[in-house]
Amino acid sequence: MSTGTPHSSHWGAFRAEQTPAGVRVTAHPDDPEPSPLLGNVPVAATPTARVLRPHVRRGWWEDGPGPDPRRGHDEFLPVEWDELLDRVAAEYRRVLDEHGPQAVFAGSYGWASAGRFHHAQSQVHRFSHCLGGAVRSSWTYSHGVGEVLMPHVVGNQEPLLSPTAWSSIEAHTDLVLALGGLPAKNSEVASGGISRHEVAGRLRAARARGAEFVLVSPLRDDLAAELDADWLDVVPGSDAALLLAMCHVLLVEDLLDRDFLERCTAGADVFLASLRGAEDGVEKTPEWAAPLTGIDAGRIRDLARRAARGRTMVTVSWSVARTRFGEQPLWAAVALAAMLGQIGLPGGGFGHGYASTGGVGRRAGSYPLPTLPQFADPLRLRIPVARIADALLHPGEPYEVDGRHERYPHLRLVHWAGGNPFHHHQDLLRLRRAFQAAETVVVHEPFWTSTARHADVVLATTTTLERTDVGAARYDDRLIAMGRVHPPLGQARDDYAVLSELATRLGVGDRFTEGRKAEDWVEHLYEQWRTGPAARAGISAPRYADFVAAGEFALPQEPVEKVMFASFRADPATYPLRTPSGRIELHSQTVAGFGYDDCPGHPVWLAPDEEPDEEFPLRLIANNPATRLHSQLDHGATSQAGKVAGREPVRLHPADAAALGLADGQVVVLRSRRGSCLGGLVVSDAVRRGVVQMSTGAWFDPVAGEAAGVSCGYGNVNVLTRDIGSSRLAQACTGQHAAVRVEAFAGTPPRVTVFDQPAAAG
């Protein structure tokens, strides 16, 4: 590799050098297509937007804990570490003594670092487990629907993270039917790091061999232009109708694989009868689907026939299911693949998440990686990750999820380390009210994100550039010796150091630290892995000192190309799935038994319950950004280069822009029933008519008093989206769609202030 300190991130391995002009980043030399997101890294080494010392909100410091409408609006006071940690420890004691660990929420979302030790989620969970546990979140914002649904349908979550390998698609697939596309921007990131970006090359190779692509998405650039895909610019949220109509064609034209359905599925008779209208009297024909999807019936019929002619891979992006009733298109895609009868064949079947991250479809090592032990959780109390606002606003209220009747705990102390809920969550004005309902909010943050600005206690923490660690990911083929690029800025401390201090004050310091400093832990975890799991797997890894000197260690790849469910297909009796029937459940008696009208026992069409109307006539797509990972380093060079008029870009079809009298580059305001935000207009025919697209991740910048009726002056799209679960089955995130209107912003736009230091007491 080049000179500099080796390091890793979720968007690529790199080397970094401290120069007089700042940190310079060089991509890993083995990476065929490095991510442009590396251009955001240098800003992390500057004071811009950094929390340079610990702070406390004035109202909490002076008046004590309790629900407070000033939270998110109040002044912050800089304080000394010891004094603040004493107060935080005292607040922990109060809450635990008076209300128990079920009153504490240990919030974290896992993307804080690619390192195995400085993994904020592991750190805060280890800490809370030492204290008797805490309420935690379950599942993810990204693919919560699949995490709950897939075990009912195929017995596990394999289709989400470890489906058939890209190499198999490259070599064998004739038709890739891509619902939600295969966007290159998403494949540039992978949890835990990625040293080689290969997805785009795999797709090009498949196309060069003769594979054909069909893009089902309202956005034409959800698949690279070089793949020459047929574009079906489907109405957002209508994917299930399209898939059911394709299934109907296979049924009535006898193009289905009846032998596969008989051997490998359960409930096919119920599902097939539903296609003929057994339940509602409506046959799910292409003519039925055409007005729902915006796709001509003839095209739907031709697509079904085309899928039956060769080896077809049905892919469903995570985003397609991140909607109200998102279970339905995912389940319908499995049903279509089962009717085609190619599940378990090279290059055929289905997958949920190809190109949603760079790891999906890569060969994964079968050996464990270095991991910080978290101890057993004494409490074992979870809430769905997308329901945190519900829990804070409605303590004690009942809710249903995955067949269970639960009640929200009464959360009094929120301790968040790693992740930015004011990026991930929906309806941010509601989330703001939810944070104000807590008694105390403690946040670990390197940056003054909106989450930090809605906290009572802001603990200044380091970035990965200021720490040593071991970078490793299940889907990558090397370990990276992540070195410290520069000393901590200001008074920032590692999460581990902060939690060690708190643990000591709370009487569990020895258990939490086991007598080790951070650097000792990094070496210990590596050596424990080297002499344990690695040695047992036949991997001869170097000693820690040699690993650090080399900068990385190449891991062996799995020798066998993965074809999901190949053994099951060959012999379902010997290799049954972990479903009640042992087979793919096209109709699940378990799910049907839950009695959910918003998620019946097999795939159905459920019309979206927020549709465009006269007041809000456009359909919003709030997808992942191309210029950053989630909200990380939004003030970095790559992210800032993508802004329009200093705001997050908003894309609109030329005909819609003309009808509204809007021009390219203009500052516009988007409004929904929940809130409003500014953005910079981009007029583009890559967006379906009637659709407006705005990516998530711009930092929430509330406008004081909502001047000019604007909730966010910078462009955080989640002020517009609904905070409602996908269904009672998964209770997953539905932040992909909303009904909105777009109009010109009159007057002078408010200055973007979110990267400034917050208001401090004089």
C-alpha positions, -999 to +999 in steps of 0.1 A: +000+000+000+010+037-002+026+056+026+005+067+055-014+051+084-037+022+074-073+026+083-107+014+074-143+027+071-176+013+061-171+027+026-135+015+021-100+007+034-075+035+030-043+051+042-043+085+058-015+111+062-014+142+083-001+170+062+001+208+067-030+211+046-049+185+067-055+148+064-049+133+030-066+100+022-055+074-004-077+044-013-065+009-009-045+000-040-063-033-045-097-016-047-108-017-083-134+011-078-128+031-047-158+049-032-159+087-036-172+088+000-135+087+010-135+124+001-156+131+032-130+116+056-106+146+060-132+169+075-134+146+106-099+157+115-109+194+116-127+213+144-157+219+121-189+207+138-168+188+164-178+184+200-144+196+214-153+192+251-181+178+272-213+199+274-245+199+294-279+215+286-285+244+310-321+234+320-310+199+330-279+211+348-297+237+368-332+222+372-325+185+373-339+156+353-374+155+339-395+159+307-386+193+293-399+211+262-367+231+262-347+200+251-336+208+216-338+245+221-318+252+252-283+266+258-253+243+264-227+248+291-191+235+287-182+215+318-153+195+331-152+158+326-151+147+362-179+169+373-201+158+345-194+121+348-202+124+386-236+139+377-243+112+350-234+084+374-257+099+401-285+100+375-279+064+366-281+054+403-313+074+407-330+058+378-318+022+385-327+025+422-361+040+417-372+023+385-348-005+376-329-013+343-362-014+323-362+024+326-329+028+307-327+027+270-292+017+256-294+032+222-269+025+194-271+016+157-237+001+150-223+023+122-200+044+144-168+026+134-156-002+112-133-013+141-140-044+161-132-030+195-144+006+192-178-006+181-200+018+200-230-006+201-209-034+217-194-009+241-226+005+254-243-029+256-214-043+276-216-014+299-254-018+304-251-055+310-227-048+338-255-028+355-283-053+352-292-047+315-312-020+297-339-018+271-324-023+236-337-021+201-343-051+178-339-054+141-329-025+118-342+005+099-327-009+067-344-043+065-365-048+095-394-062+074-371-090+061-357-097+095-391-106+108-408-120+077-381-142+062-379-166+091-416-173+087-413-178+049-379-195+045-367-202+081-340-177+085-326-143+074-302-157+048-318-139+018-310-105+034-273-109+040-260-141+024-280-150-007-265-166-038-231-152-046-226-125-072-202-148-090-230-172-096-252-144-111-223-132-132-219-167-147-254-181-149-282-156-148-301-148-180-325-122-165-321-100-135-354-086-124-344-058-100-372-044-079-358-012-064-327-015-087-291-023-079-278+012-071-241+016-072-242+042-044-255+017-019-230-010-029-202+013-020-208+007+017-206-024+039-209-027+076-175-033+092-155-022+061-149-032+025-115-033+008-126-042-027-157-027-044-167-054-069-205-051-074-203-028-105-177-050-121-198-082-115-228-065-131-208-054-161-194-089-166-228-104-164-241-080-190-211-087-213-219-124-211-254-117-223-275-113-191-304-089-194-317-065-168-351-052-160-353-022-136-385-019-116-382+015-100-395+051-103-359+061-106-340+053-138-306+056-122-313+029-097-294+007-122-263+018-141-270+030-176-242+008-190-263-023-182-289-012-208-318-022-186-355-021-196-370+005-172-404-001-158-411+032-140-435+017-115-457+038-092-440+039-058-455+013-035-471-008-062-444-035-065-466-062-049-494-057-075-468-061-103-454-093-088-489-108-081-499-101-117-468-118-130-476-148-108-511-148-123-496-150-158-474-180-148-505-197-134-530-192-162-505-199-190-491-229-171-455-215-170-450-224-134-428-253-121-454-275-104-429-300-093-409-274-074-441-261-057-451-296-047-417-307-034-404-274-019-433-252-008-462-252+016-495-234+011-491-230-026-527-240-032-539-212-009-517-186-026-526-197-062-563-196-053-559-161-041-544-151-075-577-163-090-597-142-066-607-168-040-608-143-012-619-111-028-634-121-061-607-102-080-583-120-103-548-105-101-544-101-138-521-077-156-552-057-165-559-054-127-523-044-120-519-019-148-537+011-132-521+004-098-486+002-111-487+025-141-473-003-162-491-015-193-508-049-190-490-062-221-456-053-206-464-071-174-475-102-193-444-102-215-422-098-185-437-128-168-431-149-200-396-136-203-388-146-167-400-181-174-378-185-205-344-186-188-325-185-155-340-155-136-329-139-104-355-118-086-339-091-065-357-069-040-338-040-026-342-033+011-358+000+002-388-017-015-398-032+018-392+000+038-428+011+033-462+006+047-472-031+041-436-037+029-439-074+038-461-079+007-437-072-022-409-092-004-432-122+001-446-119-034-411-119-048-404-152-031-437-165-045-427-155-080-393-171-077-409-203-063-433-205-092-404-201-116-389-231-098-353-218-099-346-214-062-315-233-053-301-232-089-269-213-098-279-177-108-316-183-101-341-177-073-343-145-053-324-123-029-333-094-007-306-067-006-283-072-036-264-039-039-282-026-009-247-028+007-214-040-008-214-071+014-246-088+002-237-115-023-200-117-013-185-148+000-185-148+038-160-164+060-173-193+081-150-184+111-157-157+138-140-124+137-125-105+167-154-093+188-157-075+221-176-097+246-208-080+258-218-105+286-253-120+288-281-095+289-298-099+323-330-079+312-336-092+276-362-065+269-364-052+233-385-028+213-385-026+175-359+000+165-384+020+144-407+023+174-385+044+198-407+075+196-438+054+204-420+040+235-410+075+247-444+091+241-466+062+251-451+043+281-471+013+292-493+012+261-498-021+243-486-030+209-483-061+187-453-074+169-446-108+153-475-125+170-467-111+205-487-088+226-462-063+243-462-031+262-438-002+259-415+002+289-414+036+307-381+049+295-366+076+317-329+076+309-318+074+272-281+066+268-272+068+231-237+059+218-232+054+181-259+063+155-280+093+148-317+087+153-324+122+140-312+108+107-327+073+107-361+079+123-392+093+106-414+123+115-386+142+132-409+167+148-426+138+166-392+124+175-384+158+190-414+156+212-404+121+222-369+131+232-385+159+253-406+133+271-375+116+286-361+126+320-325+125+309-308+120+275-271+112+274-253+111+240-218+102+230-209+122+199-178+135+180-201+160+161-228+184+169-255+163+152-292+169+159-291+140+183-264+158+203-284+190+202-315+172+216-295+157+245-290+169+281-255+155+283-231+155+253-200+135+260-173+145+235-159+113+219-132+105+193-135+096+157-119+064+143-090+085+130-081+092+167-080+055+177-063+022+170-084-008+162-088-039+141-110-034+110-128-065+099-161-075+082-178-108+077-179-102+039-144-088+034-112-107+028-088-090+051-082-075+085-070-039+086-047-027+114-064+006+119-038+031+132-042+064+149-040+091+123-039+121+146-044+128+184-078+135+198-092+170+191-099+191+221-109+171+251-125+142+232-122+107+248-129+072+234-163+057+242-145+030+261-127+056+283-160+074+290-178+042+298-149+029+320-151+061+341-189+057+345-185+020+353-160+028+380-183+054+396-211+028+395-191+001+411-186-022+380-154-008+367-134-040+372-159-061+354-163-037+325-126-031+319-111-065+331-081-043+340-073-034+303-069-001+286-082+004+251-049-005+234-046-036+255-081-047+245-073-043+208-043-065+210-061-090+233-091-094+209-067-099+180-045-125+198-076-142+212-089-146+176-055-155+162-049-184+186-086-195+188-111-193+159-084-185+133-062-214+144-091-238+145-101-227+109-065-235+097-056-198+094-020-189+102-023-153+113+008-133+124+013-121+159-002-087+167+030-067+164+037-082+130+001-076+119+004-039+129+037-036+111+022-051+079-009-030+081-033-058+071-038-095+069-054-113+040-081-138+049-089-170+029-121-169+009-146-196+011-138-222-016-173-230-026-195-206-046-227-199-026-260-209-041-287-202-016-309-232-007-291-256-031-291-285-006-327-279+003-337-279-034-319-311-040-333-330-010-360-311+010-365-341+034-328-343+043-322-305+044-355-290+055-358-253+061-365-240+097-401-233+090-430-253+105-434-272+073-397-275+066-405-258+032-409-224+017-442-211+031-461-194+004-490-194+029-479-194+065-504-208+090-484-191+117-487-156+103-523-162+093-530-172+129-519-138+141-550-124+126-534-093+112-554-075+086-523-055+076-503-087+070-523-119+062-509-154+058-497-150+022-488-122-002-516-099-011-522-064-025-527-038+002-532-003-012-510+024+004-529+042+031-513+076+023-519+085-013-515+117-033-544+141-031-552+177-041-533+191-012-503+168-015-502+156-051-467+141-054-452+108-042-420+113-023-392+087-024-368+092+005-338+070-005-303+066+007-278+093-004-251+089-030-226+114-013-223+100+022-232+070+044-265+078+061-258+112+078-221+106+084-198+135+076-224+155+058-201+184+061-174+165+041-162+175+007-180+148-013-213+155+005-211+192+002-202+190-035-236+174-041-256+202-025-278+225-046-281+261-035-265+250-002-293+224+005-300+188-001-310+181-037-346+175-047-353+158-080-384+164-101-395+154-136-393+183-161-431+182-168-438+184-131-413+213-126-428+232-156-464+227-143-453+242-109-433+270-125-400+257-109-365+260-124-334+239-119-312+252-091-341+270-073-346+267-035-379+249-030-399+239+000-414+204+004-444+200+026-463+169+040-489+165+067-461+163+092-436+190+084-416+208+058-381+213+046-361+233+021-341+218-008-323+227-040-342+216-071-327+193-098-349+189-128-344+153-142-362+129-165-346+101-145-375+105-121-410+092-129-437+119-134-456+126-103-426+116-081-402+137-061-370+122-048-349+135-019-323+115-001-320+110+037-291+121+058-289+159+056-285+171+092-317+183+108-315+221+110-347+233+127-357+269+117-364+290+148-401+293+153-405+276+119-400+309+101-419+310+068-435+277+078-403+256+074-394+229+098-358+222+085-338+248+066-312+224+053-331+195+038-337+166+062-364+147+044-375+128+075-394+158+087-419+147+060-422+110+065-446+090+087-437+073+119-458+042+116-449+006+114-449-015+082-476-037+098-483-054+132-460-082+120-427-064+117-434-029+130-406-019+107-395+015+092-418+030+066-397+061+057-394+054+020-426+071+008-449+100+016-474+123-001-460+158-005-462+190-024-434+211-038-434+249-042-410+278-046-396+292-015-404+329-012-379+353+003-344+348+015-337+312+027-325+309+063-288+304+068-277+268+074-266+267+110-264+230+118-226+228+115-220+258+138-213+253+175-246+253+194-258+282+215-238+285+247-244+305+278-227+338+280 
